[in-house]
């Protein structure tokens, strides 16, 4: 075995002191870079809470059956197709009511908003609601496996921003004034205008004083907790046209061909939700998200307000932070 000179051994020691740490640093940087890129290009996820089937309690009277005085509580019934539809504000609610009115064979199903009466007002829109039936029949509709119990959901933060733009920013907050400010002791007259000017103020107001408004309430609250295990169809706002077709095809009896495949759009030659303004609503709300990307307080308040939505397994939502630079990339990608 050759004997190394003292000078050579000294040089080798110097090289080892320099090269080995450099290689270790490169490895660490490479590892951190990979982890950073994975975080930067993906939204964070939190474990979803699974739904377990539970029999209904004895003498159970659902909230979605009791509430006859509120437009956004009782589901709409299309008995001919055994469909129970839980409509939601800011989730293509107007268009879905048009579809359901068409399924009820109403000649004026294309009619849009008429001073709030058609298609929204139950007293005028010709739709059947769960409370129109005896309790025993209603409970059968809510639990019978032959019935489709459908709901469409939307990313909670995107939906909230859409509600803010439509219900607070528009018309100087007049909707907020009428629906959220009556219980305030101070600033009752100005609270709608303040909500129109400040997202933070609107978020606090919506969360603390009118959290049950159907345009922004947590979607988990839309249905009694005892009934979620019976919901057998959950559609997504992001795939509205595809999921609507899937729902109608599930109903059978040619529901898609009769009510969804044609007759829609300006010239009545499109399929349901293709070319509708739902895409405009979605793009507008998402594009506006970037304007509030540093609203850390608002983001945390929304995380708390919608925590059950993000954990509710049937929704399949992915949580993301509007204020965290690691998740900002995914928000920007969604905004395009």
Secondary structure, 3 states (H helix, E strand, C coil): CCCCCHHHHHHHHHHHHHHHHHHHHHHHHHHHHHHHHHHHCCCCCCCCECCCCCCCCCCCCCHHHHCCCCCCCCCEEEHHHCEEEECCCCCCHHHHHHHHHHHCCCCCCCCCCCCCCCCCCCCCCCCEEHHHCCHHHHHHHHHCCCCEEEEEECCHHHHHHHHHHHHHHHHHHHHHHHHHCCCCCCCCCCHHHHHHHCHHHHHHHHHHCCCCCCCCCCHHHHCCHHHHHHCCEEEEHHHHHHHHHHHHHHHCCCHHHHHHCCCECCCCCECCCCCCCHHHHHHHHHHHHHHHCCCHHHHHHHHHHCHHHHHEHHHCCCCCCCCCHHHHHHHHHHHC
